[in-house]
Amino acid sequence: MMTASLFTYWHEELVVLAQAVVAVVLGGALGWERQAAGKYAGLRTHMLVCLASLLFVKLGILLIVHATDYYHPEQIRADPAHLIAALATGISFIGAGAIFRDPSHERAQGLTTAASLLATAAIGVAIAIDLYFVATGIVLLCLFVLHTLRKLDAKLNALRKSRDGESKD
């Protein structure tokens, strides 16, 4: 009986490590894009946010599962939604550090990077609850928004500047 129990724990740990690899790869995809765009929060930051999100959720789930070995299930009060809400708050705090006001342009900078950090955290949560297809799809959608739409935005800004320049003449 002890061998089966030990195998179960080792298996759980290997699953978490495999999920960690997925989190690093998917978080890294978004981080790579941010770094290539010259943003402050890049590859390593996004990898670590995704990894930390995965770990907080997975460890919370495993804590609940393992608590049933010691306590009757009716004695355990757990709400995973609170864990996710706390995680979102913490990551938002990190994202706020990426936002600053640029006086020369009179606008805030870093909002998109802060949003990508929050999305990266949600991707980590999706991996923790075994939603790999969803996590991968969200990464692809984020890359579309961050990369493709950035190019479109640049073209629209150039068009607007040229139009504003013509109207001043």
C-alpha positions in Angstrom: 0.0 0.0 0.0 2.9 2.4 0.8 4.4 1.8 -2.7 1.2 2.8 -4.4 0.9 5.9 -2.3 4.5 6.8 -3.0 4.0 6.3 -6.7 1.0 8.6 -6.6 2.9 11.4 -5.0 5.8 11.0 -7.4 3.4 10.9 -10.3 1.7 14.1 -9.1 5.1 15.9 -8.8 6.1 14.8 -12.3 2.8 16.1 -13.6 3.4 19.5 -11.9 7.0 19.6 -13.4 5.7 18.8 -16.9 3.0 21.5 -16.5 5.8 23.9 -15.4 7.6 23.3 -18.6 4.4 24.0 -20.6 4.0 27.2 -18.5 7.5 28.4 -19.2 7.1 27.7 -23.0 3.7 29.4 -23.3 4.6 32.3 -21.0 7.9 32.6 -22.9 6.1 33.0 -26.2 4.3 36.1 -25.0 7.4 37.4 -23.2 9.4 36.9 -26.4 7.0 39.2 -28.3 7.1 41.8 -25.6 10.9 41.7 -25.5 11.1 42.0 -29.3 8.9 45.0 -29.0 11.4 46.6 -26.6 9.1 46.5 -23.5 10.4 46.3 -20.0 8.6 43.2 -19.0 9.9 40.6 -21.5 10.8 37.0 -21.8 11.9 36.1 -18.3 9.1 38.1 -16.6 6.4 36.5 -18.6 7.9 33.0 -18.1 8.0 33.5 -14.3 4.5 35.0 -14.1 3.1 32.0 -16.0 5.1 29.6 -13.9 4.1 31.3 -10.6 0.5 31.3 -11.5 0.6 27.6 -12.4 2.3 26.8 -9.1 0.0 28.8 -6.9 -3.1 27.2 -8.3 -1.6 23.7 -8.6 -0.3 23.9 -5.0 -3.7 25.1 -3.8 -5.4 22.2 -5.5 -2.9 19.7 -4.2 -3.2 21.1 -0.7 -6.9 20.5 -0.8 -6.5 17.0 -2.2 -3.8 16.1 0.4 -5.8 17.6 3.3 -8.5 14.9 2.7 -5.8 12.3 3.8 -5.9 13.9 7.2 -9.3 15.4 7.6 -12.8 14.4 6.8 -13.9 16.1 3.5 -16.7 17.9 5.3 -14.2 19.6 7.6 -12.3 21.1 4.7 -13.5 24.5 3.5 -11.8 25.5 0.2 -12.7 28.0 -2.5 -10.3 27.9 -5.5 -12.0 31.0 -6.9 -10.5 33.0 -4.0 -7.1 31.7 -4.9 -7.5 32.8 -8.5 -8.8 36.2 -7.4 -5.8 36.7 -5.0 -3.5 35.7 -7.9 -5.1 38.2 -10.2 -4.6 40.9 -7.6 -0.9 40.1 -7.1 -0.2 40.0 -10.8 -2.0 43.2 -11.4 0.2 44.8 -8.8 3.3 43.6 -10.8 1.6 44.9 -14.0 1.1 48.3 -12.4 4.9 48.5 -12.1 5.1 48.3 -15.9 2.8 51.3 -16.3 4.3 54.8 -16.3 3.3 58.2 -17.7 5.4 59.6 -20.4 5.4 63.4 -20.1 6.8 63.9 -23.6 3.9 62.1 -25.2 1.3 63.0 -22.5 0.0 59.4 -22.3 0.5 56.3 -20.2 2.9 53.7 -21.4 3.1 50.0 -20.5 -0.7 49.3 -20.3 -0.4 46.6 -23.0 2.5 44.9 -21.2 0.6 45.0 -17.9 -2.4 43.4 -19.7 -0.1 40.7 -21.2 1.2 39.9 -17.8 -2.4 39.4 -16.5 -3.2 37.2 -19.5 0.0 35.3 -18.9 -1.1 34.6 -15.3 -4.5 33.4 -16.6 -2.6 31.0 -19.0 -0.8 29.6 -16.0 -4.1 29.0 -14.3 -5.4 27.3 -17.4 -2.4 25.0 -17.4 -2.8 24.2 -13.7 -6.4 22.9 -14.3 -5.3 20.9 -17.4 -6.8 23.2 -20.0 -3.8 22.9 -22.4 -5.7 23.5 -25.6 -7.3 26.6 -24.1 -3.9 27.9 -22.8 -2.3 27.4 -26.2 -5.2 29.1 -28.0 -5.1 32.0 -25.7 -1.4 32.4 -26.3 -2.0 32.5 -30.0 -4.8 35.0 -29.6 -2.5 37.2 -27.4 0.3 37.0 -30.0 -2.2 38.1 -32.7 -3.3 41.0 -30.5 0.2 42.0 -29.5 2.1 41.5 -32.7 -0.3 41.9 -35.6 -2.4 44.6 -34.2 0.7 46.5 -33.1 1.7 46.7 -36.8 -1.8 47.8 -37.7 -1.8 50.4 -35.0 1.6 51.8 -36.2 0.2 52.1 -39.7 -2.9 53.9 -38.5 -0.8 56.3 -36.4 1.4 57.0 -39.4 -1.6 57.7 -41.5 -3.1 59.9 -38.8 0.1 61.9 -38.4 0.4 62.4 -42.2 -3.2 63.5 -42.3 -2.7 65.9 -39.4 0.4 67.3 -41.0 -1.5 68.0 -44.2 -4.3 69.7 -42.5 -1.9 72.1 -40.7 -0.6 73.4 -44.1 
